Amino acid sequence: MRLVFMGTPDFSVPVLEALVAAGHEIAAVYSQPPRPAGRGKKLSPSPVQLRAESFGIEVRTPLNFKAAADREAFAALDVDAAVVVAYGLLLPQAVLDAPRLGCFNLHASLLPRWRGAAPIQRAIMAGDDETGVCVMRMELGLDTGPVLLCERTPIAHEDTAQSLHDRLAQIGAPLMVEALDALAKGTAREEIQSEIGVEYARKIDKAEARIDWSLPAEALSAHIRGLSPFPGAWFELNGERIKVLLCRAETSAQHAEPGAALDDALLIACGSGALRLLTLQRAGKGRVSAADLLRGFPVPAGTRLSA
C-alpha cells in the first residue's frame, strides 16, 4: 500500500520500521517540528524524523493543518491510508478524508478505556490488571472511532510507564501491519466502541508527582510506577527533592505515621502497609539503587519524609 506515516516520539518508531520492513511505500512522514532540547536548547528533530530520514523518506513538519496549502499538500500525496501513532496533532476532517481507505491510529489502551493523552500512565496509576493496544479508524472525536484489532498484555507489579511503553510499542508494530493487510484484502472488520466504561486519560500534571504517603501502599506503588521515569514522583528530605522511580508494596507489623522510615533501608510507612523504595534519583544526579543512595545519604529508621 501507499501510505503516509504520522508520528513523533520513540513510541512511534517501531511501527514505522515495521511498515518499511513489510514493503509498504511510505510517501511521506509527518512529525512534530524540531524542538529546543538539552542545555544549549538546540533544535532537535523528533525520533520519528530521525528514523524516517535514515530510510531516505521525506519528512514534513507543519505546525498544524489550518493552512489550506498544508491540507492540499497532504491530499496531493494520493495515498491509500495514513497511519498515525502518537503524532501530537488533532487532524481536521479534510485530512481524515484524504486517504482512499482512511486514517488509522495505534492507541495504547484497550478502547474504550483510557481515551486521551496519557493512557499508559493512567492504566498503571489506576491499578489496572491489563492493558493493550488497539488499531482504530480515526474520527473527529477523541479516540472514538471503530476498532479493527486489539492486543492485550498484563500489567505486572513491577511495570513502570517506561517498561509498559516499550512493550506496547513492540506489540503495536506487527498489529498495525496485520490491520493494513486486512484492509488491503478487504477482510478488515471494524467494531463500534461501546460508550460504557469510557475513561479519559488526561495529561499528567506535575502537581500529581508529589508523593502522598497517606495513601495505601498498593495504590501509592501504582501511582509512583505510573509516573516513572517522567515526570517522576518525589518527596523532600533535608530540603532536597528526591524522585522515586521504582518501589514495591510490602506488609509491615510496625505502626508509624505515614512517611516515616520503618528501617534503615527505605521501608516507608503509608496510610496502610509500607513501601520499599528500590530506585531513586537525587536532584541533578543519575538514578541509583536504594543501597547506593544510602551509602552517601543515610535515611535511618524514624526519619520522616515530607508529604
C-alpha positions, 0 to 999 in steps of 0.5 A, a space after each residue: 500500500 501507499 501510505 503516509 506515516 504520522 508520528 513523533 516520539 520513540 513510541 512511534 518508531 517501531 511501527 514505522 520500521 515495521 511498515 518499511 520492513 513489510 514493503 509498504 511505500 511510505 510517501 511521506 512522514 509527518 512529525 512534530 517540528 524540531 524542538 529546543 532540547 538539552 542545555 544549549 536548547 538546540 533544535 532537535 528533530 523528533 525520533 520519528 524524523 530521525 528514523 524516517 530520514 535514515 530510510 531516505 523518506 521525506 519528512 514534513 513538519 507543519 505546525 498544524 493543518 489550518 493552512 489550506 496549502 498544508 491540507 492540499 499538500 497532504 491530499 496531493 500525496 494520493 495515498 491509500 491510508 495514513 497511519 498515525 501513532 502518537 503524532 501530537 496533532 488533532 487532524 481536521 476532517 479534510 485530512 481524515 478524508 484524504 486517504 482512499 481507505 482512511 486514517 488509522 491510529 495505534 492507541 495504547 489502551 484497550 478502547 474504550 478505556 483510557 481515551 486521551 493523552 496519557 493512557 499508559 500512565 493512567 492504566 498503571 496509576 489506576 491499578 489496572 490488571 491489563 492493558 493493550 493496544 488497539 488499531 482504530 479508524 480515526 474520527 473527529 472525536 477523541 479516540 472514538 472511532 471503530 476498532 479493527 484489532 486489539 492486543 492485550 498484555 498484563 500489567 505486572 507489579 513491577 511495570 513502570 510507564 517506561 517498561 509498559 511503553 516499550 512493550 506496547 510499542 513492540 506489540 503495536 508494530 506487527 498489529 498495525 501491519 496485520 490491520 493494513 493487510 486486512 484492509 488491503 484484502 478487504 477482510 478488515 472488520 471494524 467494531 463500534 466502541 461501546 460508550 460504557 466504561 469510557 475513561 479519559 486519560 488526561 495529561 499528567 500534571 506535575 502537581 500529581 508527582 508529589 508523593 502522598 504517603 497517606 495513601 495505601 501502599 498498593 495504590 501509592 506503588 501504582 501511582 509512583 510506577 505510573 509516573 516513572 521515569 517522567 515526570 517522576 514522583 518525589 518527596 523532600 528530605 533535608 530540603 532536597 527533592 528526591 524522585 522515586 522511580 521504582 518501589 514495591 508494596 510490602 506488609 509491615 507489623 510496625 505502626 508509624 505515621 505515614 512517611 516515616 522510615 520503618 528501617 534503615 533501608 527505605 521501608 516507608 510507612 503509608 496510610 496502610 502497609 509500607 513501601 520499599 523504595 528500590 530506585 531513586 534519583 537525587 536532584 541533578 544526579 543519575 538514578 541509583 539503587 536504594 543501597 547506593 543512595 544510602 551509602 552517601 545519604 543515610 535515611 535511618 529508621 524514624 526519619 520522616 519524609 515530607 508529604 
